Amino acid sequence: MSSAEKSGRALKKLREFGYAFNADGQLRKIDEATGEPGNEPFHFTISDDHAKNQEHYDKLAEQIPDIVYDLLEQNGLRRVYVPDDVPQEQATFIFTKPAKLVEPKKLMVLIHGSGYVRAGQWARSLIINNSLEHGTQLPYIVRAESLGYDILVTNTNDNYRMIDGVNKPIPRLGSASQHARYVFEKHVIGCNPESVAIVAHSYGGAIAMDLANQFKDFFEKKVFAIALTDSAHFQIPVAAKKLVLDIACNWVSNAAPLDHEMYSGEGEMYSVSAGHKKHEWTSYSAFESVFRFVEDKYKHFIAQRSGSKRAKKEE
């Protein structure tokens, strides 16, 4: 079944729950008179029984991944199955643009957080309660492409497949960190980019720190920015600490205005307010600041590289 067919099935399922996305990407209750989404937003409470409310929400939310996958493909991204040495039905997938990454001048890697989110999502709750623009990675993808980046979208929470009636871990990708390491080595390092920026949310920050630790030499040469939105990275790996402190910033959930500097302690990652006090909102609220930071770091990276080349010529 194609991505469009799966999305169509998911959209049909949403309608069975009485909802549909309108032209602005907002989930709205279907108007019985017109059969189209009206003005009423999603309501979590449909019963006095909390368990029934949660079950209703969870079943509706199960439709979101296929809808977002299709939106990614509508925006020109293509699935790349990983690992590449197992049947597709036993593999997971990432998304890239272009379909095959070959020595990109600028590459942006997007890493979501833990839990139920999948490729292309920052916050499932925002997709349901606000809009696709608020909760998906599409605004980041569109802006990055306009700035000349190739794109790689990870899918670190998709780690198991049902095989012969048994839910088994995907070979070499059975956890978020295993997924990220495999994808980074095979599809980031493997495409030989000139430069790389990483944007990660929540537990994606811990994944980014693990990658910096695992591939320190590559990070020192090619990764010029690590932008984290309310990261849950706990601590910076000692081996990569100097590198990370030079190129990373964390936009933390806080009621202070966007970019207000937050004290994070000596030897800790530079942090600023994301301009919103709720964790799930930080990627959306920090959007403009994230791209200013990334582009400033890129200019610095290019200046340093140009200076190094001039110095070598003079030697």
C-alpha positions as CSV (number, residue, x, y, z in Angstrom):
1,M,0.0,0.0,0.0
2,S,1.4,3.4,-1.0
3,S,1.9,6.3,1.4
4,A,-1.1,8.2,-0.2
5,E,-3.3,5.1,0.2
6,K,-2.3,4.7,3.9
7,S,-2.9,8.4,4.4
8,G,-6.3,8.2,2.7
9,R,-7.2,5.3,5.0
10,A,-6.1,7.3,8.0
11,L,-8.1,10.3,6.9
12,K,-11.1,8.1,6.4
13,K,-10.6,6.7,9.9
14,L,-10.5,10.3,11.3
15,R,-13.9,10.9,9.7
16,E,-15.3,7.8,11.5
17,F,-14.3,9.6,14.7
18,G,-16.2,12.7,13.3
19,Y,-13.1,14.8,12.5
20,A,-11.1,16.0,9.5
21,F,-8.3,18.5,8.8
22,N,-9.5,21.8,7.2
23,A,-7.5,23.8,4.6
24,D,-5.5,25.4,7.3
25,G,-4.3,22.1,8.7
26,Q,-6.6,22.3,11.8
27,L,-8.4,19.2,13.0
28,R,-12.1,20.2,13.2
29,K,-15.4,18.3,13.9
30,I,-17.2,17.5,10.7
31,D,-20.3,19.6,10.1
32,E,-23.1,17.1,9.6
33,A,-24.9,19.5,7.2
34,T,-22.0,19.9,4.8
35,G,-19.9,16.8,5.5
36,E,-16.8,19.2,5.7
37,P,-14.8,20.3,8.7
38,G,-16.5,23.0,10.6
39,N,-15.4,25.4,13.4
40,E,-15.5,23.1,16.4
41,P,-12.0,21.8,17.5
42,F,-11.1,18.4,18.9
43,H,-12.6,17.6,22.3
44,F,-10.8,15.1,24.5
45,T,-13.7,14.7,26.9
46,I,-16.5,12.7,25.3
47,S,-17.5,10.8,28.5
48,D,-17.4,10.9,32.2
49,D,-15.1,7.9,32.0
50,H,-11.5,9.1,31.7
51,A,-10.4,5.8,30.4
52,K,-12.9,6.0,27.5
53,N,-11.7,9.6,26.7
54,Q,-8.1,8.4,26.6
55,E,-8.9,5.4,24.4
56,H,-10.8,7.7,22.0
57,Y,-7.8,10.0,21.9
58,D,-5.3,7.2,21.4
59,K,-7.2,5.6,18.5
60,L,-7.6,8.9,16.8
61,A,-4.0,9.8,17.3
62,E,-2.9,6.5,15.7
63,Q,-3.9,8.0,12.4
64,I,-1.5,10.9,12.6
65,P,1.8,9.2,11.5
66,D,0.5,8.0,8.1
67,I,-1.1,11.5,7.4
68,V,2.2,13.2,8.2
69,Y,4.3,10.7,6.2
70,D,2.1,11.5,3.2
71,L,2.5,15.2,3.8
72,L,6.3,14.8,3.8
73,E,6.1,13.0,0.5
74,Q,3.8,15.7,-0.9
75,N,6.6,18.2,0.0
76,G,9.1,16.2,-2.1
77,L,10.7,14.0,0.6
78,R,11.2,10.3,-0.1
79,R,11.3,7.2,2.1
80,V,14.6,5.5,2.5
81,Y,14.3,2.1,4.1
82,V,16.7,1.2,6.9
83,P,18.5,-1.1,7.4
84,D,18.9,-1.7,3.7
85,D,19.7,-5.4,3.9
86,V,16.3,-6.7,5.2
87,P,12.9,-6.9,3.5
88,Q,11.1,-3.6,3.5
89,E,8.3,-5.0,5.6
90,Q,10.8,-5.8,8.4
91,A,12.6,-2.4,8.1
92,T,11.7,1.1,9.2
93,F,12.4,4.2,7.1
94,I,13.7,7.8,7.2
95,F,12.9,10.6,4.8
96,T,15.3,12.6,2.7
97,K,15.3,15.4,0.2
98,P,16.6,14.8,-2.4
99,A,15.8,11.1,-2.5
100,K,19.5,10.3,-2.7
101,L,21.9,12.5,-0.6
102,V,25.1,13.0,-2.5
103,E,27.8,15.4,-1.0
104,P,25.3,18.1,0.0
105,K,26.7,21.5,0.6
106,K,24.4,22.0,3.6
107,L,22.5,19.1,5.3
108,M,20.0,19.5,8.1
109,V,19.1,16.5,10.3
110,L,15.9,16.6,12.2
111,I,15.4,14.4,15.3
112,H,12.1,14.2,17.2
113,G,11.6,13.3,20.8
114,S,10.6,10.1,22.5
115,G,7.2,8.5,22.9
116,Y,4.5,8.2,20.2
117,V,5.9,10.8,17.7
118,R,7.2,9.5,14.4
119,A,9.1,11.0,11.4
120,G,7.9,14.5,10.6
121,Q,6.4,15.2,14.1
122,W,7.5,17.5,16.9
123,A,4.3,17.2,19.1
124,R,1.3,15.0,18.4
125,S,-0.8,16.9,20.8
126,L,-0.2,20.2,18.9
127,I,-1.2,18.5,15.6
128,I,-4.5,17.4,17.1
129,N,-5.3,20.4,19.3
130,N,-3.8,23.2,17.2
131,S,-2.6,22.5,13.6
132,L,-0.2,20.6,11.4
133,E,2.0,23.7,11.2
134,H,2.3,23.8,15.0
135,G,3.1,20.2,15.6
136,T,4.9,18.9,12.5
137,Q,8.4,19.5,11.2
138,L,7.1,20.8,7.9
139,P,7.8,24.5,8.7
140,Y,11.4,23.5,9.5
141,I,11.7,21.5,6.3
142,V,10.3,24.3,4.1
143,R,12.5,27.0,5.7
144,A,15.7,24.8,5.5
145,E,15.1,24.0,1.9
146,S,14.7,27.7,1.1
147,L,18.1,28.3,2.7
148,G,19.8,25.7,0.5
149,Y,19.8,22.7,2.8
150,D,19.3,19.1,1.9
151,I,17.1,17.4,4.5
152,L,17.2,14.1,6.5
153,V,14.3,13.3,8.8
154,T,14.9,10.6,11.4
155,N,12.3,8.1,12.7
156,T,13.9,7.0,15.9
157,N,10.8,5.7,17.7
158,D,9.9,3.2,15.0
159,N,11.9,0.2,16.3
160,Y,9.7,-2.9,16.1
161,R,7.9,-5.0,13.4
162,M,5.4,-7.8,13.8
163,I,7.0,-10.9,12.2
164,D,5.3,-14.3,12.4
165,G,3.0,-13.0,15.1
166,V,5.9,-11.8,17.3
167,N,6.8,-8.1,17.8
168,K,10.5,-8.1,17.1
169,P,13.1,-5.3,17.2
170,I,14.3,-4.1,13.8
171,P,17.8,-5.5,13.3
172,R,20.4,-2.9,14.5
173,L,17.6,-0.3,15.0
174,G,15.9,-1.7,18.1
175,S,16.2,1.5,20.1
176,A,16.2,5.3,19.4
177,S,20.0,5.5,19.8
178,Q,20.7,2.5,17.6
179,H,18.4,3.9,14.9
180,A,20.2,7.3,15.1
181,R,23.7,5.8,15.1
182,Y,22.9,3.6,12.1
183,V,21.3,6.4,10.1
184,F,24.0,8.9,10.9
185,E,26.8,6.6,9.9
186,K,25.1,5.2,6.8
187,H,23.2,8.2,5.5
188,V,24.8,11.3,7.0
189,I,28.5,10.5,7.1
190,G,28.0,8.2,4.2
191,C,26.8,11.0,1.9
192,N,29.9,13.0,2.5
193,P,28.3,16.4,3.3
194,E,30.3,19.6,3.4
195,S,28.5,20.7,6.5
196,V,25.7,19.5,8.8
197,A,23.3,21.2,11.2
198,I,21.2,19.2,13.7
199,V,17.9,20.3,15.1
200,A,16.4,18.1,17.9
201,H,13.6,18.3,20.3
202,S,13.3,16.9,23.9
203,Y,14.9,13.4,24.0
204,G,16.2,14.1,20.6
205,G,18.8,16.2,22.4
206,A,20.1,13.1,24.2
207,I,20.3,11.4,20.8
208,A,22.3,14.3,19.4
209,M,24.7,14.2,22.4
210,D,25.2,10.4,21.8
211,L,26.0,11.0,18.2
212,A,28.5,13.7,19.0
213,N,30.2,11.3,21.4
214,Q,30.1,8.4,18.9
215,F,31.2,10.3,15.9
216,K,33.4,13.0,17.5
217,D,35.9,13.3,14.6
218,F,33.1,13.8,12.1
219,F,31.4,16.4,14.3
220,E,34.6,18.4,14.7
221,K,35.0,18.6,10.9
222,K,31.5,18.9,9.6
223,V,28.8,19.6,12.2
224,F,28.5,23.4,12.6
225,A,25.3,23.8,14.7
226,I,23.3,21.7,17.2
227,A,19.9,23.5,17.9
228,L,17.9,21.8,20.7
229,T,14.4,22.7,21.8
230,D,13.8,21.9,25.5
231,S,16.4,19.1,25.3
232,A,16.4,16.2,27.7
233,H,20.1,15.4,27.2
234,F,20.9,15.2,31.0
235,Q,24.6,15.8,30.5
236,I,27.1,16.4,27.7
237,P,29.5,13.5,27.0
238,V,32.9,14.5,28.4
239,A,34.8,13.5,25.2
240,A,32.6,15.9,23.1
241,K,32.0,18.6,25.6
242,K,34.2,21.3,24.2
243,L,32.9,20.7,20.7
244,V,29.2,20.8,21.8
245,L,29.6,23.9,23.9
246,D,31.0,25.7,20.9
247,I,28.2,24.9,18.5
248,A,25.1,24.1,20.5
249,C,22.2,26.1,22.0
250,N,19.1,24.9,23.9
251,W,15.8,26.8,23.7
252,V,14.1,25.9,27.1
253,S,10.5,26.1,28.0
254,N,10.1,29.3,30.0
255,A,7.6,32.2,30.3
256,A,10.4,34.7,29.6
257,P,10.5,36.3,26.1
258,L,12.1,34.4,23.2
259,D,15.9,34.5,23.4
260,H,16.1,35.7,27.0
261,E,19.3,34.2,28.2
262,M,18.9,31.5,30.9
263,Y,21.6,30.8,33.4
264,S,22.7,27.2,32.9
265,G,25.8,27.0,35.1
266,E,29.5,27.0,34.3
267,G,30.4,24.4,31.7
268,E,26.8,23.8,30.7
269,M,25.2,24.3,27.3
270,Y,24.2,27.9,26.4
271,S,20.4,28.2,26.9
272,V,17.8,30.8,26.0
273,S,14.1,30.9,26.5
274,A,12.0,29.3,23.8
275,G,9.3,32.0,24.5
276,H,6.8,29.5,25.7
277,K,6.4,27.8,29.1
278,K,5.1,24.5,27.7
279,H,7.6,21.8,26.6
280,E,5.7,20.7,23.5
281,W,5.4,24.2,22.2
282,T,9.2,25.0,22.1
283,S,10.0,23.8,18.6
284,Y,7.2,26.0,17.2
285,S,7.8,29.0,19.4
286,A,11.6,29.1,18.9
287,F,11.4,28.6,15.1
288,E,12.7,32.0,14.0
289,S,15.4,32.1,16.6
290,V,16.6,28.5,15.8
291,F,17.2,29.5,12.1
292,R,19.0,32.7,13.0
293,F,21.3,30.7,15.3
294,V,21.9,28.0,12.7
295,E,22.6,30.5,9.9
296,D,25.0,32.5,12.1
297,K,26.8,29.3,13.0
298,Y,27.1,28.4,9.3
299,K,28.6,31.8,8.5
300,H,31.1,31.3,11.3
301,F,31.9,27.8,10.0
302,I,32.5,29.1,6.5
303,A,34.7,31.9,7.8
304,Q,36.8,29.5,9.8
305,R,37.2,27.1,6.9
306,S,38.2,29.9,4.6
307,G,40.7,31.1,7.2
308,S,42.2,27.7,7.5
309,K,42.6,27.3,3.7
310,R,44.3,30.7,3.5
311,A,46.7,29.7,6.3
312,K,47.6,26.5,4.6
313,K,48.3,28.3,1.3
314,E,50.6,30.8,3.2
315,E,52.6,28.0,4.8
